[in-house]
């Protein structure tokens, strides 16, 4: 039996369509069709990947004199087998992480600055500095806020859809083809300085963002214009800081994924699958609490404190969840 026939039989035995097999191998459906039609032959990395997902040896796939009928367990895929990552896949993934870093960071930036115009306009109206009614100021501010948030949501959704084909890299055990680890390590080393600078700058901006509020309370207490401008400045500095932190961490995380280090080691991947539901619920509640508190009190210059507190508490919640599981 030739390789083309073995691929067809193994695929059908596992109940996969050509599209599903193509997704598992990170190739196009046309490539699967050509392999099964004996119009082309997969490279060795794909052969190894197929042997892992089909649960057969490479000899069974490559040697025509070995029949699948003599392999009774060959149709049971090995769920724990490591996925092979080729040089092409690794480069594509790192390019995706770089694009995602820019888009996600921009989306978060837009969300954080979205209420600035509304806050400033309402303050100026109260101070009698602009010829708008309170309703007009609120309406214009809300319009801009929703436009910015809508743009951010669009960025998040499109980025998520683009990255769906790489989800297995962050969840499954990996084996890299020859040269991949060296390439990723070299690129990480060259990015290390940029990562350190952006991360440090972002953290410093988030820390000093509250200074305009303190200065206003010390030297311009009761001055509405100064207060709203200080609040807008605080949100802008936090937005820039968070943008730098998110952008650098997403790119750095891409290197860790391929090298299976840090939060993406095999042990952490197994743990993160358990924490996925907990994370979704926790951050959903944190976001709902932040928005409810902010809109009820309209004290945006204070409610931002929710995020650093939520970040610290999340680590505690995860640690408690791990202890309870053990």
Buried (B, 14 or more C-beta within 10 A) or exposed (E): BEBBEBBBBBBEBBEBEBEBBBBBBBBEBEBBEBBBEEEEEBEBBBBBBBBBBBBBEEEBBBEEEBEBEEBEEBBEBEEEBBBBBBBBBBBBBBEBBBBBBBBBBBBBBBBBBBBBBBBBBBBBBBBEBBEBEEEEBBBBBBEBBEEBBEBBEEBBEEBEEEBEBBEBBBBBBBBBBEEBBEBBBEBBEEBEEEBEEBBEBBBEBBEEBBEBBEEBEEEBEEBBBBBBBBBBBBBBBBBBBBBBBBBBBBBBBBBBBBBBEEEBBEEBBEBBEEBEEEEEEBEEEBBEEBEEBBEEEEEBBBBBEBBEEBEEEBEEBBEEBEEEEE
